[in-house]
Amino acid sequence: MQDDGATAGFCRDCFSPVSGAERRCKGCGSPRLLHHPELHQLSIAHIDCDAFYAAVEKRDRPELADKPVIIGGGTRGVVSTACYIARIHGVKSAMPMFKALKLCPQAVVIPPDMAKYAAAGKQVRELMLDVTPLVEPLSIDEAFLDLTGTARLHGMSPALTLARLITRINDKVGISASVGLSHNKFLAKLASDLEKPRGFSVLGKAETLSFLATKPVGFIWGVGKAMQEELAKSGITMISQLQQMEKNELMRRHGSMGARLYHLSRGEDLRIVSTDDHSKSISAETTFNADISDCADLERILWPLAEKVSRRAKAEGVAGHTVVLKLKTADFKLRTRNVSLIDPTLLANRIYDAAIPLLQREATGTTFRLIGVGISGLVEARPEQETETLDVTTAARAKVELAVDRIRDKFGRAAVGRGINFGSED
């Protein structure tokens, strides 16, 4: 967002100060100038690496620089990430691979290499921590940063510190990133998506209501396709409509989600950038009255544990990158097995589905006295968006689960019951 030309700013390439009237930097000639009335007063940022997986692959394979690259395939058969060249052809994340290749048959398809991406993500995180200790990771390649009070430390405003940080990420890690700068987390995240790749967008306090009013309800965090359809039944498609509604009315219609709609439609978000990692995992377990060896019996017990983990994750607003299975044998020997997911989850059916193969490999006649399941590698959850990154069958099951959650939220947990066969493909 830029003002009418009267505001001082800076060049994003050489960091020289510029006036709002300039269209090119006098120092280096770059047109990448940043102006905004509140540019040097804002301090909450969201940084998101651009097409992260594909960018890391192109960094390591320079011959792919000008080629469309798709990361994905494998058993999921969907696109994990597509570079911006592939996106020009219509390729999108979560798209079935056969459809992506029909749109862009010349694309280079590369299976995900999570270890490589994790290493690059760690480098990016360390560079973020160099500018502020208040870094809240959302995933391997994005995080919130709070730079409040860092001007004296760095001798410059948070905005200029962020511009220098993005340059360091590009120079040291070899990938680009986009920045959203605002006065709270919701708006910072929204801003970072406005201009990609290599974007730097600013949303100030004065423009918050007017900016949001022109956007569809899907811009609100947590409002995925299902919630958009629910709102559309009431004729609500734009955030401006939500801004005209009373909080009690929204809560009556949509339960606790209604309160979120009320506040976020007005750009109100009181969440702080938190580094609190006291809850590094969420788990549930049970000890049997009598030892069990039958795999089918163990699977039945596992389901309510997965539901319990999911309920707690949803309550805390987190999702896990890793599903962990815990077993204790009759002679008290502990077995812990885990599997990493490409996309984090807080959904019970995905936790259960990921744990079942682990259980089946262990339950081959051994007698157990305890079973548990959990998730680790926690990040901020986006439950509605999660359904959009899954294959068709899994996504359908996930949408059912979220629909059940909404009913329970309104009428209580006893309103809808689910059993071990929930979501089966039969």
C-alpha positions as CSV (number, residue, x, y, z in Angstrom):
1,M,0.0,0.0,0.0
2,Q,1.4,3.4,-0.9
3,D,0.5,7.0,-0.1
4,D,0.0,10.0,-2.3
5,G,3.6,10.9,-2.6
6,A,4.3,12.9,0.5
7,T,5.7,10.2,2.7
8,A,9.4,9.4,3.2
9,G,10.4,5.9,2.5
10,F,13.4,3.9,1.4
11,C,14.8,1.9,-1.5
12,R,14.5,-1.8,-1.0
13,D,17.7,-2.6,-3.0
14,C,20.2,-0.1,-1.5
15,F,18.2,1.1,1.5
16,S,18.8,4.8,0.7
17,P,16.1,7.2,2.0
18,V,13.7,8.4,-0.7
19,S,10.8,10.9,-0.7
20,G,7.3,9.9,-1.7
21,A,7.6,11.9,-4.9
22,E,10.4,9.7,-6.3
23,R,9.7,6.8,-8.6
24,R,13.3,5.6,-8.9
25,C,16.1,5.6,-6.3
26,K,18.6,8.4,-7.0
27,G,21.4,6.2,-5.6
28,C,21.0,2.9,-7.5
29,G,18.2,3.6,-10.0
30,S,15.9,0.9,-8.6
31,P,12.2,1.3,-9.0
32,R,11.6,-0.9,-5.8
33,L,10.8,2.0,-3.5
34,L,8.6,1.6,-0.4
35,H,6.4,4.5,0.9
36,H,3.6,4.5,3.5
37,P,2.3,7.0,6.0
38,E,2.9,4.5,8.9
39,L,5.9,2.8,7.4
40,H,8.2,3.6,10.4
41,Q,5.6,3.1,13.1
42,L,4.6,-0.5,12.5
43,S,6.4,-3.5,14.0
44,I,4.5,-6.7,13.5
45,A,5.6,-8.7,10.5
46,H,4.9,-11.9,8.6
47,I,7.7,-13.3,6.5
48,D,6.9,-16.1,3.9
49,C,9.5,-17.6,1.7
50,D,8.4,-17.6,-2.0
51,A,7.5,-21.1,-3.5
52,F,9.9,-22.4,-0.8
53,Y,10.4,-26.0,-1.9
54,A,10.8,-25.1,-5.6
55,A,13.1,-22.2,-4.7
56,V,15.4,-24.5,-2.8
57,E,15.6,-27.0,-5.7
58,K,16.3,-24.2,-8.2
59,R,19.0,-22.8,-5.9
60,D,20.7,-26.2,-5.9
61,R,20.1,-26.8,-9.6
62,P,20.8,-23.6,-11.5
63,E,19.9,-25.2,-14.8
64,L,16.2,-25.1,-13.6
65,A,16.2,-21.4,-13.1
66,D,14.0,-20.6,-16.1
67,K,12.0,-23.8,-16.2
68,P,8.7,-24.6,-14.6
69,V,9.3,-26.8,-11.5
70,I,6.7,-28.8,-9.6
71,I,7.4,-30.4,-6.2
72,G,5.1,-33.3,-5.5
73,G,4.0,-36.6,-6.8
74,G,4.5,-39.7,-4.7
75,T,1.6,-41.5,-3.0
76,R,-0.4,-38.3,-2.5
77,G,-0.4,-37.6,-6.2
78,V,-0.8,-33.9,-5.7
79,V,1.3,-30.7,-6.1
80,S,3.1,-29.7,-3.0
81,T,4.6,-26.5,-4.4
82,A,4.9,-25.0,-7.9
83,C,7.4,-22.4,-8.9
84,Y,6.0,-19.1,-10.2
85,I,6.8,-20.1,-13.8
86,A,4.6,-23.2,-13.4
87,R,1.9,-21.1,-11.7
88,I,1.6,-18.9,-14.8
89,H,0.4,-22.1,-16.6
90,G,-2.3,-22.5,-13.9
91,V,-0.5,-25.0,-11.7
92,K,-1.5,-24.6,-8.0
93,S,-0.6,-26.3,-4.7
94,A,-2.8,-29.3,-3.8
95,M,-3.7,-29.8,-7.5
96,P,-3.8,-33.4,-8.7
97,M,-0.5,-34.1,-10.5
98,F,-2.2,-35.4,-13.6
99,K,-4.1,-32.1,-13.9
100,A,-0.9,-30.1,-13.3
101,L,1.0,-31.9,-16.0
102,K,-1.9,-31.4,-18.4
103,L,-1.6,-27.7,-17.8
104,C,2.2,-27.6,-17.9
105,P,3.5,-30.8,-19.6
106,Q,7.0,-29.4,-19.9
107,A,7.3,-29.0,-16.1
108,V,10.2,-30.7,-14.2
109,V,8.7,-32.8,-11.4
110,I,10.8,-33.3,-8.3
111,P,9.8,-35.5,-5.3
112,P,9.9,-33.5,-1.9
113,D,13.2,-33.6,0.0
114,M,12.1,-32.6,3.5
115,A,15.6,-32.9,5.0
116,K,16.9,-30.4,2.5
117,Y,14.0,-28.0,3.1
118,A,14.3,-28.3,6.8
119,A,18.0,-27.3,6.7
120,A,17.1,-24.2,4.6
121,G,14.3,-23.4,6.9
122,K,16.6,-23.5,9.9
123,Q,19.0,-21.1,8.2
124,V,16.1,-18.7,7.5
125,R,14.9,-19.0,11.2
126,E,18.4,-18.2,12.5
127,L,18.6,-15.0,10.4
128,M,15.2,-14.0,11.7
129,L,16.4,-14.5,15.3
130,D,19.4,-12.2,14.5
131,V,17.0,-9.3,14.3
132,T,14.5,-10.1,17.1
133,P,14.0,-12.9,19.7
134,L,10.3,-12.7,19.1
135,V,9.9,-15.1,16.3
136,E,6.8,-17.4,16.1
137,P,7.2,-20.1,13.4
138,L,4.1,-21.0,11.5
139,S,5.7,-23.6,9.2
140,I,9.1,-24.6,7.9
141,D,9.2,-21.4,5.7
142,E,7.2,-18.7,7.4
143,A,6.9,-16.9,10.7
144,F,5.6,-13.9,12.6
145,L,8.1,-11.4,13.9
146,D,7.6,-8.7,16.5
147,L,10.2,-5.9,16.1
148,T,8.7,-3.6,18.7
149,G,11.5,-1.7,20.5
150,T,14.3,-2.9,18.1
151,A,14.9,0.6,16.5
152,R,17.4,1.6,19.2
153,L,19.1,-1.8,18.9
154,H,19.5,-1.7,15.1
155,G,19.6,2.0,14.6
156,M,16.8,1.9,12.2
157,S,13.0,1.3,12.0
158,P,11.5,-2.2,11.9
159,A,10.6,-1.7,8.3
160,L,14.2,-1.0,7.2
161,T,15.4,-3.9,9.4
162,L,13.0,-6.2,7.6
163,A,14.2,-5.1,4.2
164,R,17.8,-5.8,5.1
165,L,16.8,-9.2,6.6
166,I,15.1,-10.2,3.3
167,T,18.3,-9.3,1.4
168,R,20.4,-11.4,3.9
169,I,18.0,-14.4,3.4
170,N,18.5,-14.1,-0.4
171,D,22.3,-13.7,-0.1
172,K,22.9,-16.4,2.5
173,V,20.2,-19.0,1.8
174,G,19.7,-18.4,-1.9
175,I,16.0,-17.9,-1.8
176,S,13.6,-15.0,-1.8
177,A,10.9,-14.1,0.6
178,S,7.9,-11.7,1.0
179,V,7.1,-9.4,3.9
180,G,3.8,-8.2,5.3
181,L,4.1,-5.4,7.9
182,S,1.2,-4.2,10.0
183,H,-0.1,-3.6,13.5
184,N,-1.2,-7.1,14.3
185,K,-0.6,-10.7,13.2
186,F,-3.8,-11.2,11.1
187,L,-3.1,-8.1,9.0
188,A,0.6,-8.8,8.7
189,K,-0.2,-12.3,7.3
190,L,-2.7,-10.9,5.0
191,A,-0.3,-8.2,3.8
192,S,2.5,-10.8,3.0
193,D,0.2,-12.4,0.4
194,L,-0.6,-9.2,-1.5
195,E,2.5,-8.9,-3.6
196,K,4.5,-12.1,-4.3
197,P,7.2,-13.0,-5.0
198,R,9.7,-10.7,-3.4
199,G,6.9,-8.5,-2.1
200,F,6.9,-6.0,0.8
201,S,3.4,-4.8,1.6
202,V,2.3,-2.5,4.4
203,L,-1.2,-2.2,6.0
204,G,-1.5,0.7,8.5
205,K,-4.1,1.3,11.2
206,A,-5.8,4.1,9.4
207,E,-6.7,2.1,6.3
208,T,-7.6,-1.2,8.1
209,L,-11.4,-1.0,7.9
210,S,-11.6,0.4,4.4
211,F,-9.1,-2.1,3.1
212,L,-10.9,-5.1,4.6
213,A,-14.3,-3.9,3.5
214,T,-13.5,-4.4,-0.2
215,K,-12.3,-8.0,0.3
216,P,-14.3,-11.3,0.1
217,V,-14.9,-13.2,3.4
218,G,-12.3,-15.8,2.3
219,F,-9.6,-13.2,3.2
220,I,-10.3,-13.9,6.9
221,W,-8.0,-16.4,8.5
222,G,-9.9,-19.7,9.1
223,V,-12.6,-19.0,6.6
224,G,-12.2,-21.8,4.1
225,K,-14.6,-23.1,1.4
226,A,-17.0,-24.7,3.9
227,M,-17.4,-21.5,5.9
228,Q,-17.7,-19.4,2.8
229,E,-20.6,-21.6,1.7
230,E,-22.2,-21.3,5.1
231,L,-22.0,-17.5,5.1
232,A,-23.2,-17.3,1.5
233,K,-26.4,-19.1,2.5
234,S,-27.1,-15.9,4.6
235,G,-26.1,-13.7,1.6
236,I,-22.8,-12.8,3.2
237,T,-19.9,-12.7,0.7
238,M,-17.9,-9.6,1.6
239,I,-16.1,-8.5,4.7
240,S,-18.0,-5.2,4.6
241,Q,-21.2,-7.1,5.4
242,L,-19.6,-8.6,8.5
243,Q,-18.5,-5.2,9.6
244,Q,-22.2,-4.1,9.8
245,M,-23.3,-7.1,11.9
246,E,-23.5,-7.3,15.7
247,K,-21.2,-9.7,17.5
248,N,-24.1,-11.5,19.3
249,E,-25.8,-12.1,16.0
250,L,-22.7,-13.7,14.4
251,M,-22.2,-15.9,17.5
252,R,-25.8,-17.0,17.4
253,R,-25.4,-18.1,13.8
254,H,-21.9,-19.4,13.8
255,G,-20.9,-20.2,17.4
256,S,-17.4,-19.3,18.5
257,M,-16.4,-18.8,14.9
258,G,-18.9,-15.9,14.9
259,A,-16.7,-14.0,17.5
260,R,-13.7,-14.5,15.3
261,L,-15.6,-13.2,12.2
262,Y,-16.7,-10.1,14.2
263,H,-13.2,-9.1,15.4
264,L,-11.1,-10.1,12.3
265,S,-13.5,-8.3,9.9
266,R,-12.6,-5.2,11.8
267,G,-8.9,-5.9,11.8
268,E,-8.9,-6.6,15.5
269,D,-6.4,-9.3,16.6
270,L,-5.1,-9.3,20.1
271,R,-2.8,-12.3,19.7
272,I,0.8,-11.6,20.5
273,V,3.8,-13.0,18.6
274,S,4.6,-15.9,20.9
275,T,7.8,-17.9,21.3
276,D,6.2,-20.0,24.1
277,D,7.1,-23.6,23.2
278,H,6.0,-25.2,26.5
279,S,3.6,-27.4,24.5
280,K,6.0,-29.0,22.0
281,S,3.6,-32.0,21.5
282,I,0.0,-33.0,22.2
283,S,-0.7,-36.6,23.1
284,A,-3.2,-39.0,24.7
285,E,-2.8,-42.5,26.0
286,T,-4.5,-45.2,27.9
287,T,-3.4,-48.2,30.0
288,F,-5.5,-51.4,29.6
289,N,-7.1,-53.3,32.4
290,A,-5.9,-56.5,30.6
291,D,-3.1,-56.8,28.1
292,I,-4.1,-56.7,24.4
293,S,-2.4,-58.3,21.4
294,D,-5.1,-58.2,18.8
295,C,-4.4,-55.4,16.2
296,A,-8.1,-54.8,15.5
297,D,-8.8,-54.2,19.2
298,L,-5.9,-51.8,19.4
299,E,-7.1,-49.9,16.3
300,R,-10.5,-49.4,18.0
301,I,-8.9,-48.0,21.1
302,L,-6.7,-45.8,19.0
303,W,-9.6,-43.8,17.4
304,P,-10.9,-42.1,20.6
305,L,-7.3,-41.2,21.5
306,A,-6.8,-39.6,18.1
307,E,-10.1,-37.6,18.7
308,K,-8.8,-36.5,22.1
309,V,-5.6,-35.2,20.6
310,S,-7.5,-33.5,17.8
311,R,-9.9,-31.8,20.3
312,R,-6.9,-30.4,22.3
313,A,-5.1,-29.3,19.2
314,K,-8.2,-27.5,17.9
315,A,-8.7,-25.8,21.3
316,E,-5.0,-24.6,21.3
317,G,-5.1,-23.6,17.6
318,V,-2.2,-25.8,16.6
319,A,-1.4,-28.5,14.1
320,G,1.4,-31.1,14.1
321,H,3.9,-32.0,11.4
322,T,4.6,-35.4,13.0
323,V,2.3,-38.1,14.2
324,V,3.7,-40.2,17.1
325,L,2.5,-43.7,18.2
326,K,3.4,-44.9,21.7
327,L,3.2,-48.6,22.8
328,K,4.3,-50.3,26.0
329,T,4.6,-54.1,26.0
330,A,3.4,-56.4,28.8
331,D,7.0,-56.5,30.1
332,F,7.1,-52.6,30.3
333,K,9.3,-52.0,27.2
334,L,8.4,-48.8,25.5
335,R,8.1,-48.5,21.7
336,T,7.8,-45.1,20.0
337,R,7.2,-44.8,16.3
338,N,6.5,-41.7,14.2
339,V,5.8,-40.4,10.7
340,S,6.3,-36.9,9.3
341,L,3.5,-35.3,7.2
342,I,4.1,-32.9,4.3
343,D,1.3,-30.8,5.6
344,P,0.6,-30.3,9.4
345,T,-2.7,-31.6,10.8
346,L,-5.0,-31.2,13.7
347,L,-7.7,-33.5,12.2
348,A,-8.6,-36.7,14.1
349,N,-9.0,-38.8,10.9
350,R,-5.6,-37.8,9.6
351,I,-3.9,-38.4,12.9
352,Y,-5.6,-41.8,13.0
353,D,-4.8,-42.7,9.4
354,A,-1.1,-41.8,9.9
355,A,-0.8,-43.9,13.1
356,I,-2.6,-47.0,11.8
357,P,0.3,-48.3,9.6
358,L,2.7,-47.7,12.5
359,L,0.5,-49.8,14.7
360,Q,0.1,-52.6,12.2
361,R,3.8,-53.0,11.9
362,E,4.1,-53.4,15.6
363,A,1.0,-55.4,16.5
364,T,2.1,-58.7,15.1
365,G,1.4,-60.9,18.1
366,T,3.1,-58.8,20.8
367,T,1.1,-58.2,23.9
368,F,0.7,-54.5,25.0
369,R,-0.5,-52.9,28.2
370,L,-0.6,-49.3,26.9
371,I,-1.2,-47.4,23.7
372,G,-0.9,-43.7,23.0
373,V,-0.9,-41.3,20.0
374,G,0.2,-37.7,19.6
375,I,1.4,-34.9,17.3
376,S,4.6,-32.9,17.5
377,G,6.3,-30.2,15.5
378,L,3.5,-27.9,16.3
379,V,2.6,-24.8,14.3
380,E,-0.4,-22.5,14.1
381,A,-3.3,-24.3,12.7
382,R,-5.4,-23.4,9.6
383,P,-8.1,-26.1,9.8
384,E,-10.3,-25.0,6.9
385,Q,-7.3,-24.4,4.6
386,E,-6.0,-27.9,5.5
387,T,-8.8,-29.5,3.6
388,E,-7.6,-27.8,0.4
389,T,-4.2,-29.4,0.5
390,L,-5.4,-33.0,0.6
391,D,-6.4,-35.6,-2.0
392,V,-10.1,-35.7,-2.8
393,T,-11.0,-38.6,-0.5
394,T,-9.1,-37.4,2.5
395,A,-10.3,-33.9,2.0
396,A,-13.9,-35.1,1.9
397,R,-13.4,-36.9,5.2
398,A,-11.8,-33.8,6.7
399,K,-14.7,-31.6,5.7
400,V,-17.1,-34.0,7.4
401,E,-15.0,-33.8,10.6
402,L,-15.0,-30.0,10.5
403,A,-18.7,-29.9,9.9
404,V,-19.2,-32.2,13.0
405,D,-17.0,-29.9,15.0
406,R,-19.2,-26.9,14.1
407,I,-22.4,-28.8,15.1
408,R,-20.8,-29.8,18.4
409,D,-19.6,-26.2,19.0
410,K,-23.2,-25.0,18.8
411,F,-25.1,-27.8,20.5
412,G,-22.5,-29.7,22.6
413,R,-20.4,-32.8,22.2
414,A,-23.4,-35.2,22.6
415,A,-25.1,-33.7,19.5
416,V,-23.2,-35.9,17.1
417,G,-21.4,-39.2,17.7
418,R,-18.7,-40.8,15.7
419,G,-17.3,-44.3,15.8
420,I,-14.2,-46.2,14.6
421,N,-15.8,-46.4,11.1
422,F,-16.0,-42.7,10.7
423,G,-14.8,-41.6,7.3
424,S,-14.2,-45.2,5.9
425,E,-14.1,-45.6,2.2
426,D,-16.5,-48.5,2.1
